[in-house]
């Protein structure tokens, strides 16, 4: 999120506008704010390659906080704004963040988490008064220069994924000693893939803590765009914003497509969408019928891409390619793809196997050499995140599963082990399995199958009790939306839960979860 020459050339142009509040920040204001915050980082001892964190909802101050890190050589961890205090505290400690930036809406959760985070040296609140533990951002930066710090370096996000154990893991990309005007090569590639251009108008409908919106808005700023940021996604508001601001570019998740398609015809067709040049979708399975209806409605501007958060490799296809190869996510565009069996031998065309990439962008799991090693091939030349798929005779990639049973619900990655570990502590639960099942709107939803204790009565009352128990301890997206009961869950002689058999009961057509 570095504005560069656009500060001189577009100083009075809005860099971004909030969709509902209509608050806006010009490029000149963005430059001044990011510079002042960069000076504050340095004044508090943050040097190149240090870490800070952001925990807040989409608001008008979010991008300047990211931008200050990008010009200070810092790693910025944008944290899921729905996390509870214990979950937030884990990431703050694990990321070695020294500064936390939050908002009034998230202050109570942040305050509770900070009791467990002794290494946080400064807590900023962007839209509220200081109270001893928190310092108002504007007061903290008042009087600091609005010109660049002397030692500017390129910074980048260090976002968190999750592992099969349910604990999130930070994805760290090595930072070259570049000035902020020279982004990582990955972003040059994405700029071309997403067909960005100077002076575009970008509509951002997703949470800014997510990796795709982070990359999208950062690149939009570097292209001198005006960005429209939705505080919350609403399907009809989205369509009206495209018309009002003559939006040219956007990136969505399939759930958003589904919600727009379910609008009444009058609401869905009343807006002029002719300004749209490209709409990218990714992050979750898109039902084929949803994709076809969107192509019928929006035409050939819809493009799909697939790439792990780690940025190991990317595939992509446009609308016509998808229609010709239904189920595909396109040709490999960055990094060499290999489809390998469990013994690391190449799979035949059309035969599913683990997806391994010759690493396109180097990364490690922060402070976790064991997990980093698990993601690497023995010779260290390839990486994987456990996706399974196959390549057809025309060289197109099809995703068929995820070996770790990660759940993708509405574009959010959910790992079930954390919920399983919690459920097993309930006095009425003997064993628990959690996995994703089909959901027409979200792609997948969280399902729990419980082996109850012998004296526990099964039924709707216990189901609601267990769901409420999860909501007390986990953020909402991790909690099961429904609970089924089974007298005995299938465990192998080794003690490992054989979850595939349970999960397959709910997936009569596995291809429905791919796109």
C-alpha positions in Angstrom: 0.0 0.0 0.0 2.6 2.5 -1.2 1.3 5.4 -3.2 4.6 6.6 -4.7 4.2 9.1 -7.6 0.5 9.1 -7.3 0.8 11.4 -4.3 2.1 14.1 -6.7 -0.1 13.3 -9.6 -3.3 12.5 -7.8 -3.0 14.2 -4.5 -6.6 15.3 -4.2 -8.1 12.2 -5.7 -9.7 9.8 -3.2 -7.5 6.9 -2.6 -10.4 5.1 -0.9 -14.0 5.7 0.1 -16.0 3.8 2.7 -19.2 2.5 1.0 -21.7 3.3 3.8 -20.2 6.1 5.8 -18.8 7.8 2.7 -15.7 8.8 4.6 -12.8 9.2 2.2 -9.1 9.7 2.2 -7.2 11.4 -0.6 -3.8 10.3 -1.8 -2.2 13.3 -0.1 -3.9 12.5 3.2 -2.9 8.8 2.9 0.7 9.8 2.3 0.8 12.1 5.3 -0.9 9.6 7.7 1.3 6.6 6.7 4.4 8.8 7.2 3.3 10.0 10.6 2.6 6.4 11.7 5.9 5.2 10.3 7.7 7.8 12.4 5.7 6.6 15.5 6.8 3.0 14.8 10.5 4.1 14.7 10.0 6.2 17.9 8.8 3.1 19.7 11.8 1.1 18.6 10.4 -0.9 15.7 13.1 -1.5 13.2 13.2 -3.3 9.8 11.8 -6.9 10.0 9.9 -6.3 13.3 6.3 -7.1 13.6 3.0 -5.3 14.4 -0.6 -6.4 14.3 -4.0 -4.9 13.3 -7.2 -6.2 14.8 -10.3 -4.3 13.6 -13.2 -4.3 11.3 -13.2 -2.6 7.9 -12.9 1.1 8.6 -11.4 4.2 7.1 -8.2 3.9 9.1 -7.3 0.3 8.1 -5.3 1.0 5.0 -3.1 3.7 6.4 -2.0 1.3 9.2 -1.0 -1.3 6.6 0.6 1.3 4.5 2.8 2.6 7.3 4.2 -0.9 7.7 4.8 -1.3 4.0 7.1 1.7 4.0 8.9 0.9 7.2 10.2 -2.6 6.4 7.8 -4.2 8.9 5.8 -7.4 8.9 2.1 -6.5 9.4 -0.2 -9.2 10.7 -3.9 -8.4 9.9 -5.9 -10.6 12.3 -9.4 -12.0 11.7 -11.7 -9.5 13.4 -14.1 -12.2 14.6 -11.6 -14.0 16.8 -12.1 -14.3 20.5 -9.6 -13.1 23.1 -7.7 -16.3 23.6 -7.4 -16.8 19.8 -6.2 -13.2 19.4 -3.7 -13.5 22.2 -2.2 -16.6 20.6 -1.5 -14.8 17.3 -0.2 -11.7 19.0 2.3 -13.7 20.9 3.2 -16.1 18.1 3.7 -13.3 15.6 6.0 -11.4 18.1 4.0 -8.3 17.5 5.2 -5.2 19.4 2.4 -2.9 18.5 -1.4 -3.6 18.3 -3.8 -1.3 16.4 -7.5 -1.8 17.1 -10.8 0.1 17.1 -13.6 0.8 19.5 -15.7 -2.0 18.1 -12.9 -4.5 19.0 -11.4 -2.8 22.0 -13.0 -5.0 24.6 -11.7 -8.2 23.0 -8.3 -6.7 22.5 -8.1 -5.6 26.1 -8.9 -9.1 27.3 -6.3 -10.6 25.0 -3.6 -8.1 26.1 -3.6 -9.6 29.6 -1.8 -12.6 28.0 0.5 -10.5 25.8 3.3 -8.9 27.9 5.5 -8.1 24.9 3.0 -5.6 23.3 4.6 -2.3 24.0 2.1 0.1 22.4 -1.7 -0.3 21.8 -3.3 2.2 19.4 -7.0 2.8 19.0 -8.0 4.5 15.7 -11.4 5.9 16.6 -11.6 6.3 20.4 -10.0 8.0 23.4 -7.0 6.7 25.2 -7.5 5.1 28.6 -4.1 4.2 29.9 -3.6 0.9 28.1 -4.8 2.3 24.7 -3.5 5.5 23.0 -5.5 7.4 20.4 -3.8 7.1 17.0 -4.2 10.8 16.1 -2.9 11.9 19.5 0.0 9.5 19.3 1.0 10.8 15.8 0.3 14.5 16.4 3.3 16.6 15.8 5.2 13.9 14.0 6.5 14.6 10.5 4.3 13.9 7.5 7.3 13.3 5.4 9.0 9.9 4.9 11.2 8.4 7.6 14.9 8.4 6.7 15.3 4.6 6.5 12.4 3.5 4.3 12.3 -0.2 3.4 9.7 -2.5 1.8 7.4 -4.2 4.3 4.8 -6.8 3.7 1.9 -8.7 5.4 2.6 -11.8 7.5 -0.9 -13.3 7.5 -2.0 -16.4 9.4 -3.2 -19.7 8.0 -4.2 -22.7 10.0 -2.8 -26.2 10.4 -4.4 -29.6 10.9 -4.0 -29.2 14.6 -6.2 -26.1 14.4 -3.4 -23.7 15.6 -2.9 -20.8 13.1 0.5 -20.4 11.5 2.2 -17.3 10.2 3.3 -17.3 6.6 6.6 -15.3 6.4 8.1 -14.2 3.1 11.7 -13.1 3.2 12.0 -9.4 2.6 14.7 -8.1 0.3 16.3 -4.8 1.3 14.3 -2.9 -1.3 12.8 0.5 -1.0 9.0 0.5 -0.7 8.7 1.6 -4.4 9.9 -1.9 -5.4 7.3 -4.6 -4.4 7.9 -8.3 -4.2 7.9 -10.1 -7.6 4.7 -11.9 -6.6 2.8 -8.7 -6.7 4.1 -7.8 -10.1 2.7 -11.1 -11.3 -0.7 -10.6 -9.6 -0.9 -7.1 -11.1 -0.8 -8.7 -14.6 -3.0 -11.7 -13.7 -5.7 -9.4 -12.4 -5.4 -7.0 -15.3 -4.9 -3.9 -13.2 -4.3 -0.6 -14.8 -3.6 3.0 -13.8 -6.6 5.0 -12.7 -9.0 2.0 -12.2 -11.8 1.9 -9.7 -11.7 -1.1 -7.4 -14.6 -2.3 -5.3 -13.5 -4.3 -2.2 -16.4 -6.3 -0.7 -14.5 -8.6 1.7 -12.8 -8.3 5.1 -9.5 -6.5 4.8 -7.7 -8.9 7.1 -8.0 -11.6 4.4 -5.0 -12.3 2.1 -6.8 -11.7 -1.2 -8.3 -8.2 -0.3 -4.9 -7.3 1.2 -3.1 -8.0 -2.1 -5.9 -6.5 -4.1 -6.1 -3.1 -2.4 -2.3 -2.8 -2.1 -2.0 -3.2 -5.8 -4.9 -0.9 -6.5 -3.1 1.9 -4.5 0.1 1.3 -6.4 -2.0 1.8 -9.6 -3.5 5.1 -8.5 -6.9 3.6 -8.2 -9.9 4.8 -6.2 -11.0 2.0 -3.9 -14.5 1.6 -2.6 -14.4 -0.4 0.7 -17.6 -2.1 1.9 -17.9 -2.2 5.7 -20.1 -5.3 5.3 -21.1 -7.2 2.1 -24.7 -6.6 1.0 -25.6 -7.9 -2.4 -27.8 -5.1 -3.6 -25.5 -2.4 -2.2 -22.6 -4.1 -4.1 -24.5 -3.8 -7.4 -25.5 -0.2 -6.7 -21.9 0.8 -5.9 -20.7 -0.7 -9.2 -23.2 1.6 -11.0 -22.6 4.7 -8.8 -18.8 4.7 -8.9 -18.4 3.1 -12.4 -16.4 0.3 -10.8 -13.9 -1.4 -13.2 -12.3 -4.1 -11.1 -13.4 -6.3 -8.2 -12.6 -9.5 -6.4 -15.3 -11.7 -4.8 -15.9 -15.1 -3.2 -18.6 -17.5 -4.6 -20.9 -16.9 -1.7 -21.3 -13.3 -2.9 -22.2 -14.5 -6.3 -24.8 -16.8 -4.8 -26.4 -14.0 -2.7 -26.6 -11.7 -5.7 -28.3 -14.4 -7.8 -30.9 -14.9 -5.1 -32.0 -11.2 -5.2 -35.4 -10.5 -6.7 -35.2 -9.9 -10.4 -36.1 -6.3 -10.1 -33.3 -5.7 -7.6 -30.8 -7.8 -9.5 -31.3 -6.2 -12.9 -31.9 -2.5 -12.1 -28.2 -1.5 -11.9 -25.9 -0.7 -14.8 -22.8 -2.9 -14.5 -21.3 -2.1 -17.9 -18.3 -0.4 -16.4 -16.9 -3.7 -15.0 -13.8 -4.9 -16.8 -12.8 -7.9 -14.7 -14.2 -9.7 -11.7 -11.9 -12.2 -10.0 -13.2 -15.0 -7.8 -11.3 -17.4 -5.6 -11.0 -18.6 -2.0 -13.9 -21.2 -2.0 -15.7 -23.8 -4.0 -18.1 -22.2 -6.6 -21.0 -24.5 -7.6 -20.9 -24.9 -11.4 -24.5 -23.8 -11.7 -23.6 -20.5 -9.9 -20.6 -19.9 -12.1 -22.7 -20.5 -15.3 -25.5 -18.1 -14.1 -22.9 -15.4 -13.3 -21.3 -15.8 -16.7 -24.8 -15.5 -18.3 -25.4 -12.3 -16.3 -22.1 -10.6 -16.2 -20.5 -12.0 -19.4 -16.9 -13.0 -20.0 -15.4 -10.6 -17.4 -15.4 -13.3 -14.7 -12.0 -14.9 -14.0 -11.1 -17.6 -11.5 -7.8 -18.2 -9.9 -6.4 -20.6 -7.4 -3.3 -20.0 -5.3 -2.5 -21.0 -1.7 -2.0 -18.2 0.8 1.6 -19.1 0.8 1.8 -18.0 -2.8 3.6 -21.2 -3.9 2.0 -21.3 -7.3 -1.1 -20.0 -9.2 -3.5 -21.3 -11.8 -6.2 -19.3 -13.5 -8.8 -19.4 -16.2 -11.2 -17.0 -17.9 -14.9 -17.6 -18.4 -14.6 -19.2 -21.8 -11.9 -21.6 -20.6 -14.1 -22.6 -17.7 -17.1 -23.2 -20.0 -14.9 -25.4 -22.2 -13.4 -27.3 -19.2 -16.1 -27.2 -16.4 -14.5 -28.0 -13.1 -11.1 -26.6 -14.0 -9.2 -23.8 -12.3 -7.0 -23.3 -15.2 -3.4 -23.6 -16.4 -0.4 -23.2 -14.2 0.8 -19.6 -14.4 3.4 -19.3 -11.7 5.6 -22.1 -10.4 5.9 -25.7 -11.8 3.0 -28.0 -10.7 3.5 -31.7 -10.0 0.7 -34.1 -9.1 2.3 -36.8 -6.9 1.1 -39.9 -5.1 1.8 -40.7 -1.5 5.3 -42.1 -2.5 6.1 -38.8 -4.4 5.8 -40.5 -7.8 4.1 -38.6 -10.7 0.4 -39.5 -11.2 -1.0 -40.2 -14.6 -3.1 -37.6 -16.4 -6.5 -37.6 -14.9 -5.4 -39.4 -11.7 -5.8 -37.4 -8.5 -2.8 -36.8 -6.3 -1.2 -34.3 -4.0 -0.4 -30.9 -5.5 3.2 -29.9 -5.2 4.7 -26.7 -6.6 8.2 -25.7 -7.3 8.1 -22.8 -4.9 7.3 -19.6 -6.8 7.8 -17.3 -3.8 9.9 -18.4 -0.9 8.1 -18.7 2.5 8.5 -20.3 5.9 6.0 -20.9 8.7 7.0 -18.3 11.2 9.0 -19.9 14.1 7.8 -23.3 13.1 10.6 -25.3 11.4 8.7 -28.5 11.8 5.6 -27.4 9.9 7.8 -25.7 7.3 9.6 -29.0 6.8 6.3 -30.9 6.5 5.3 -28.6 3.6 8.6 -29.2 1.7 9.7 -32.1 -0.4 12.7 -34.1 0.8 15.1 -32.2 -1.5 13.5 -28.8 -0.5 12.6 -27.9 -4.1 8.8 -28.3 -3.8 6.1 -27.2 -1.5 2.5 -28.3 -0.7 -0.4 -27.3 1.5 -2.2 -30.6 1.2 -4.5 -29.9 -1.8 -5.4 -32.8 -4.0 -6.3 -32.7 -7.7 -5.4 -33.8 -11.2 -4.4 -32.4 -14.6 -6.3 -33.4 -17.7 -4.9 -34.0 -21.2 -5.1 -30.3 -22.1 -3.1 -29.3 -19.1 -5.9 -27.9 -17.0 -5.9 -28.4 -13.2 -8.9 -29.7 -11.3 -9.2 -29.6 -7.6 -10.8 -32.6 -6.0 -10.2 -32.4 -2.3 -8.1 -31.2 0.6 -6.1 -33.8 2.4 -6.4 -32.0 5.7 -10.2 -31.7 5.5 -10.0 -28.0 5.7 -13.5 -26.4 5.5 -14.0 -23.4 3.3 -17.2 -21.6 4.2 -17.9 -18.3 2.4 -14.3 -17.8 1.5 -13.1 -18.4 5.1 -10.7 -21.3 5.8 -11.8 -23.3 8.9 -9.8 -26.1 10.4 -11.9 -28.5 12.4 -9.4 -29.9 14.9 -9.8 -26.9 17.2 -13.5 -27.5 17.4 -13.0 -31.3 17.9 -10.6 -30.7 20.7 -13.1 -28.4 22.5 -16.1 -30.7 22.0 -14.3 -33.6 23.5 -14.1 -31.7 26.8 -17.8 -31.5 27.2 -19.1 -33.9 29.8 -21.7 -35.4 27.6 -19.3 -36.1 24.6 -17.4 -39.3 24.3 -15.9 -38.6 20.9 -16.2 -35.9 18.2 -15.6 -35.4 14.5 -16.0 -32.0 12.7 -15.9 -31.5 8.9 -17.5 -29.6 6.1 -20.8 -30.5 4.5 -22.5 -28.9 1.5 -24.1 -25.5 1.8 -25.7 -23.9 -1.2 -24.9 -20.4 -0.1 -21.5 -20.7 1.6 -20.1 -23.7 -0.3 -19.6 -25.6 2.9 -20.7 -25.3 6.5 -19.4 -26.8 9.7 -20.9 -30.1 10.8 -20.2 -32.0 14.0 -20.9 -35.7 14.5 -20.8 -36.7 18.2 -20.5 -40.0 20.0 -22.4 -39.2 23.2 -21.6 -40.6 26.6 -23.7 -43.6 27.4 -26.1 -41.8 29.7 -26.4 -38.6 27.5 -29.8 -38.3 25.8 -29.4 -37.5 22.1 -31.7 -35.0 20.4 -32.3 -31.3 19.6 -31.7 -30.2 23.2 -28.2 -31.7 23.3 -27.5 -30.4 19.8 -28.3 -26.8 20.9 -26.3 -27.2 24.1 -23.2 -28.3 22.2 -23.5 -25.5 19.6 -23.9 -22.9 22.4 -20.9 -24.5 24.2 -18.8 -24.0 21.1 -19.9 -20.4 20.7 -18.7 -19.6 24.2 -15.1 -20.6 23.3 -14.7 -20.2 19.5 -15.3 -17.5 16.9 -18.6 -18.0 15.1 -17.3 -19.3 11.8 -15.5 -22.2 13.6 -18.7 -23.4 15.3 -20.9 -26.2 13.9 -24.2 -25.1 12.5 -25.7 -28.6 13.1 -24.8 -31.7 15.2 -25.6 -35.3 14.4 -25.1 -38.3 16.7 -23.5 -41.6 16.1 -23.2 -44.5 18.6 -19.6 -45.1 17.8 -17.2 -43.0 15.7 -14.8 -45.0 13.4 -11.3 -45.0 14.8 -8.5 -47.0 13.3 -6.4 -49.5 15.4 -3.8 -46.7 15.7 -6.4 -44.5 17.4 -6.6 -42.2 14.5 -10.2 -41.0 13.7 -11.2 -42.1 10.2 -13.1 -39.0 9.3 -13.3 -39.6 5.6 -16.0 -42.3 5.9 -18.2 -40.0 8.0 -17.7 -37.0 5.8 -18.5 -38.9 2.6 -22.0 -39.6 3.8 -22.8 -36.0 3.3 -21.2 -35.6 -0.1 -23.1 -37.4 -2.8 -21.4 -35.4 -5.5 -17.9 -34.5 -4.5 -17.4 -32.4 -7.6 -19.9 -29.9 -6.2 -17.4 -28.6 -3.7 -14.6 -27.9 -6.2 -16.0 -24.9 -8.1 
